[in-house]
C-alpha cells in the first residue's frame, strides 16, 4: 500500500511539473510572436515577463526552460540596448556544460565565491548612456578590488572617508556611476565584508569593512578604479600584471578548492551579523485598517520593536528603519539597510482582504521575497503594500528593478523566507491554530534596492476577526517574534 502511494505521488508530481513546464513554454511562444512587431515599451514589458520565467527556472532548477529563456532575454536586451553580458555568460556556460567534448560535473546551487585568477576585460565596456557612467564589472583578488566602468574615471570625482566603531573599521568610496546589473561580489580575504550599492541616483557606494584598521590605495587606469589593499608606500600593481608574474612568491596562487574549504569551515557568529528590521507604513500612511478599526502601522511597529529586542538579546547587531510612528519613503528604508551593510533585511506587514465578502475566508501567515511574479494573489498583496509611496516607482527605473534580481540574491532570499516562515509556524502552532499561507514571490517596492537578501513578512490578516485578535495579542506576538528569530538563526547557520 505504501509503495502504491509513493508511486501515485510521484506520478502526480510529474504531471504537475509537465503542466507547469507546458504553460511556461506556451508563454515563451507567446512572447516570440509579440516580439516581432513590438514598440520599445511593449518590448520592456516582455523583458519583465521573461525575467520572471527566468527566476522560475532557477528556483525550479529547470535547465531546459532556463536556456530557452536566456536566449530570448539576450535578444530582447539587445533590442532595448540593455547590458546582456551576464545572460550571455550564463548561456555560454550552459552550452559548454552540454557540449559533447565537455565532461559534466556536479554544480552547486550557489556560484563559486572565490576565483583563482580574476580576469580583466581586454576591451573597454561599450558605452550605454551618454550622460551616465555605468559600472560593468567588479574583480577581486586577495590584494585588490578592481571596478570596471564604461567611461574614463577621474580621481578627483571620487570621494572617500572612514567610519570607525568599537569593532568595525570601514573605508567608504562614493563614485559617480549607476548600477544596471548587480555585480557578483567576492570579499577579499583581508576584509570581513565588501559591498557595492546604488547610494543615490547618480552615485554608487563601495564599502570595505573589517574588524581592525587597514590601508588602501586608490588608483585610476583609464576606465578602471583600482583599490589596493596594502600600505600607501607599497601599492600593488593591477591584477593583470600580477597574474603574469606567476613565479613571484609574493603573490601566491590559491586554488578554488582551498578557498571554498576555508569558507565552509567559517563559523556562524551572531555578533558579526547585521539585521535591519523595517516596520511597514507609519505616520501619514496607516497601512491596512482591520477589524475594529485597528491600524497596521501600530501593529507592525510593536512587532518590530519586540523582534529587535529579541535579536539583540541573541547577539545580533540590529537596526530599525523606524522606532516610532513616522512616515519613511520606501527607497529610504533599503538605503538604511545598505548603509548599515546589513546581512539581512526584513520588512514586517499585516495583510488585508480586498473586500468585505472575503474578510472571514482570507487568513494565514505568509513570507515573500522579491520577484516580478505573475500570481494574482501575490500581485494583489504587493499592490496593497506598494501604494503608500507611488513616487518610488518612478525613482527606481524599470531596468534597475529587473537587474537587482540576480541569481544569488534570489536564492538566498528564498532560503531566508523558507526558514523564517517555518520558524513562525512552528512557534505559533504551539498554542494557536495557524494557517500556512506559504512562501511566495511578489514585486514589493520596499525590497527593491536592497543589496542583501531581503524578505517581507505578512504576519496575518488584520481584517479577519479571529486572526486580528491573535496578532494583537501579546502572547501570540511573543511566539511570532520567537519564531522569526529561530528562522533567522537557521538561515545564518546554513548560510554563514
ZIZISUL-V719751 format. One record per residue. N is the residue number from 1. RES is the residue in one letter. NEAR is the number of other C-alpha atoms within 10 Angstrom. Layout:
{{N & RES & NEAR} {N & RES & NEAR}}
This chain:
{{1 & X & 6} {2 & X & 7} {3 & X & 8} {4 & X & 9} {5 & X & 10} {6 & X & 11} {7 & X & 12} {8 & X & 12} {9 & X & 12} {10 & X & 12} {11 & X & 12} {12 & X & 12} {13 & X & 12} {14 & X & 12} {15 & X & 12} {16 & X & 12} {17 & X & 13} {18 & X & 12} {19 & X & 12} {20 & X & 12} {21 & X & 16} {22 & X & 12} {23 & X & 12} {24 & X & 18} {25 & X & 16} {26 & X & 12} {27 & X & 14} {28 & X & 20} {29 & X & 11} {30 & X & 12} {31 & X & 18} {32 & X & 13} {33 & X & 10} {34 & X & 14} {35 & X & 18} {36 & X & 9} {37 & X & 10} {38 & X & 13} {39 & X & 11} {40 & X & 13} {41 & X & 10} {42 & X & 13} {43 & X & 20} {44 & X & 18} {45 & X & 15} {46 & X & 22} {47 & X & 23} {48 & X & 19} {49 & X & 20} {50 & X & 24} {51 & X & 22} {52 & X & 19} {53 & X & 24} {54 & X & 22} {55 & X & 23} {56 & X & 18} {57 & X & 20} {58 & X & 16} {59 & X & 14} {60 & X & 12} {61 & X & 12} {62 & X & 13} {63 & X & 13} {64 & X & 11} {65 & X & 19} {66 & X & 21} {67 & X & 19} {68 & X & 17} {69 & X & 25} {70 & X & 21} {71 & X & 13} {72 & X & 20} {73 & X & 22} {74 & X & 20} {75 & X & 16} {76 & X & 20} {77 & X & 17} {78 & X & 12} {79 & X & 13} {80 & X & 14} {81 & X & 11} {82 & X & 14} {83 & X & 20} {84 & X & 16} {85 & X & 14} {86 & X & 18} {87 & X & 18} {88 & X & 16} {89 & X & 11} {90 & X & 14} {91 & X & 19} {92 & X & 12} {93 & X & 12} {94 & X & 15} {95 & X & 13} {96 & X & 14} {97 & X & 14} {98 & X & 11} {99 & X & 11} {100 & X & 9} {101 & X & 8} {102 & X & 10} {103 & X & 9} {104 & X & 11} {105 & X & 7} {106 & X & 5} {107 & X & 8} {108 & X & 7} {109 & X & 12} {110 & X & 11} {111 & X & 10} {112 & X & 14} {113 & X & 13} {114 & X & 23} {115 & X & 18} {116 & X & 15} {117 & X & 17} {118 & X & 15} {119 & X & 12} {120 & X & 16} {121 & X & 11} {122 & X & 7} {123 & X & 7} {124 & X & 15} {125 & X & 17} {126 & X & 12} {127 & X & 14} {128 & X & 14} {129 & X & 11} {130 & X & 7} {131 & X & 6} {132 & X & 14} {133 & X & 22} {134 & X & 23} {135 & X & 24} {136 & X & 22} {137 & X & 22} {138 & X & 20} {139 & X & 21} {140 & X & 23} {141 & X & 21} {142 & X & 20} {143 & X & 20} {144 & X & 22} {145 & X & 24} {146 & X & 23} {147 & X & 21} {148 & X & 24} {149 & X & 24} {150 & X & 21} {151 & X & 21} {152 & X & 14} {153 & X & 21} {154 & X & 16} {155 & X & 11} {156 & X & 6} {157 & X & 10} {158 & X & 14} {159 & X & 12} {160 & X & 14} {161 & X & 10} {162 & X & 13} {163 & X & 11} {164 & X & 14} {165 & X & 9} {166 & X & 7} {167 & X & 11} {168 & X & 14} {169 & X & 19} {170 & X & 23} {171 & X & 19} {172 & X & 18} {173 & X & 20} {174 & X & 20} {175 & X & 23} {176 & X & 22} {177 & X & 22} {178 & X & 22} {179 & X & 24} {180 & X & 20} {181 & X & 23} {182 & X & 23} {183 & X & 20} {184 & X & 17} {185 & X & 17} {186 & X & 19} {187 & X & 18} {188 & X & 18} {189 & X & 13} {190 & X & 16} {191 & X & 18} {192 & X & 16} {193 & X & 19} {194 & X & 18} {195 & X & 20} {196 & X & 23} {197 & X & 23} {198 & X & 24} {199 & X & 20} {200 & X & 14} {201 & X & 13} {202 & X & 14} {203 & X & 18} {204 & X & 20} {205 & X & 21} {206 & X & 20} {207 & X & 23} {208 & X & 25} {209 & X & 24} {210 & X & 18} {211 & X & 16} {212 & X & 14} {213 & X & 13} {214 & X & 16} {215 & X & 12} {216 & X & 19} {217 & X & 16} {218 & X & 17} {219 & X & 19} {220 & X & 15} {221 & X & 13} {222 & X & 14} {223 & X & 19} {224 & X & 23} {225 & X & 22} {226 & X & 23} {227 & X & 23} {228 & X & 24} {229 & X & 23} {230 & X & 16} {231 & X & 12} {232 & X & 12} {233 & X & 7} {234 & X & 11} {235 & X & 18} {236 & X & 20} {237 & X & 13} {238 & X & 19} {239 & X & 21} {240 & X & 14} {241 & X & 10} {242 & X & 16} {243 & X & 16} {244 & X & 9} {245 & X & 12} {246 & X & 12} {247 & X & 11} {248 & X & 11} {249 & X & 8} {250 & X & 9} {251 & X & 13} {252 & X & 13} {253 & X & 15} {254 & X & 13} {255 & X & 12} {256 & X & 15} {257 & X & 13} {258 & X & 12} {259 & X & 16} {260 & X & 15} {261 & X & 10} {262 & X & 10} {263 & X & 13} {264 & X & 11} {265 & X & 9} {266 & X & 10} {267 & X & 11} {268 & X & 14} {269 & X & 13} {270 & X & 18} {271 & X & 13} {272 & X & 16} {273 & X & 17} {274 & X & 19} {275 & X & 24} {276 & X & 26} {277 & X & 29} {278 & X & 27} {279 & X & 28} {280 & X & 31} {281 & X & 28} {282 & X & 23} {283 & X & 13} {284 & X & 12} {285 & X & 18} {286 & X & 17} {287 & X & 23} {288 & X & 22} {289 & X & 16} {290 & X & 20} {291 & X & 18} {292 & X & 11} {293 & X & 10} {294 & X & 16} {295 & X & 18} {296 & X & 25} {297 & X & 26} {298 & X & 20} {299 & X & 20} {300 & X & 25} {301 & X & 24} {302 & X & 16} {303 & X & 23} {304 & X & 26} {305 & X & 19} {306 & X & 17} {307 & X & 22} {308 & X & 21} {309 & X & 14} {310 & X & 18} {311 & X & 21} {312 & X & 16} {313 & X & 10} {314 & X & 13} {315 & X & 14} {316 & X & 19} {317 & X & 19} {318 & X & 20} {319 & X & 20} {320 & X & 21} {321 & X & 20} {322 & X & 19} {323 & X & 15} {324 & X & 15} {325 & X & 16} {326 & X & 13} {327 & X & 17} {328 & X & 19} {329 & X & 16} {330 & X & 24} {331 & X & 21} {332 & X & 14} {333 & X & 25} {334 & X & 28} {335 & X & 20} {336 & X & 19} {337 & X & 27} {338 & X & 25} {339 & X & 13} {340 & X & 15} {341 & X & 24} {342 & X & 24} {343 & X & 20} {344 & X & 25} {345 & X & 26} {346 & X & 26} {347 & X & 24} {348 & X & 22} {349 & X & 29} {350 & X & 27} {351 & X & 28} {352 & X & 25} {353 & X & 21} {354 & X & 13} {355 & X & 8} {356 & X & 10} {357 & X & 9} {358 & X & 13} {359 & X & 18} {360 & X & 14} {361 & X & 11} {362 & X & 19} {363 & X & 25} {364 & X & 19} {365 & X & 22} {366 & X & 26} {367 & X & 28} {368 & X & 28} {369 & X & 27} {370 & X & 26} {371 & X & 23} {372 & X & 21} {373 & X & 21} {374 & X & 14} {375 & X & 11} {376 & X & 10} {377 & X & 12} {378 & X & 18} {379 & X & 17} {380 & X & 15} {381 & X & 20} {382 & X & 21} {383 & X & 15} {384 & X & 16} {385 & X & 21} {386 & X & 18} {387 & X & 14} {388 & X & 20} {389 & X & 17} {390 & X & 12} {391 & X & 12} {392 & X & 18} {393 & X & 17} {394 & X & 8} {395 & X & 11} {396 & X & 16} {397 & X & 12} {398 & X & 14} {399 & X & 16} {400 & X & 18} {401 & X & 21} {402 & X & 20} {403 & X & 17} {404 & X & 22} {405 & X & 22} {406 & X & 16} {407 & X & 18} {408 & X & 15} {409 & X & 21} {410 & X & 22} {411 & X & 19} {412 & X & 20} {413 & X & 22} {414 & X & 23} {415 & X & 21} {416 & X & 29} {417 & X & 30} {418 & X & 21} {419 & X & 24} {420 & X & 27} {421 & X & 27} {422 & X & 19} {423 & X & 23} {424 & X & 25} {425 & X & 24} {426 & X & 19} {427 & X & 19} {428 & X & 21} {429 & X & 14} {430 & X & 10} {431 & X & 11} {432 & X & 12} {433 & X & 12} {434 & X & 18} {435 & X & 16} {436 & X & 16} {437 & X & 17} {438 & X & 15} {439 & X & 21} {440 & X & 19} {441 & X & 25} {442 & X & 24} {443 & X & 22} {444 & X & 23} {445 & X & 22} {446 & X & 26} {447 & X & 27} {448 & X & 23} {449 & X & 25} {450 & X & 23} {451 & X & 25} {452 & X & 22} {453 & X & 23} {454 & X & 30} {455 & X & 28} {456 & X & 26} {457 & X & 22} {458 & X & 22} {459 & X & 26} {460 & X & 24} {461 & X & 29} {462 & X & 32} {463 & X & 28} {464 & X & 23} {465 & X & 15} {466 & X & 13} {467 & X & 23} {468 & X & 21} {469 & X & 14} {470 & X & 19} {471 & X & 21} {472 & X & 17} {473 & X & 11} {474 & X & 12} {475 & X & 12} {476 & X & 18} {477 & X & 20} {478 & X & 18} {479 & X & 21} {480 & X & 27} {481 & X & 24} {482 & X & 21} {483 & X & 23} {484 & X & 27} {485 & X & 21} {486 & X & 19} {487 & X & 23} {488 & X & 22} {489 & X & 22} {490 & X & 17} {491 & X & 20} {492 & X & 18} {493 & X & 13} {494 & X & 12} {495 & X & 13} {496 & X & 17}}
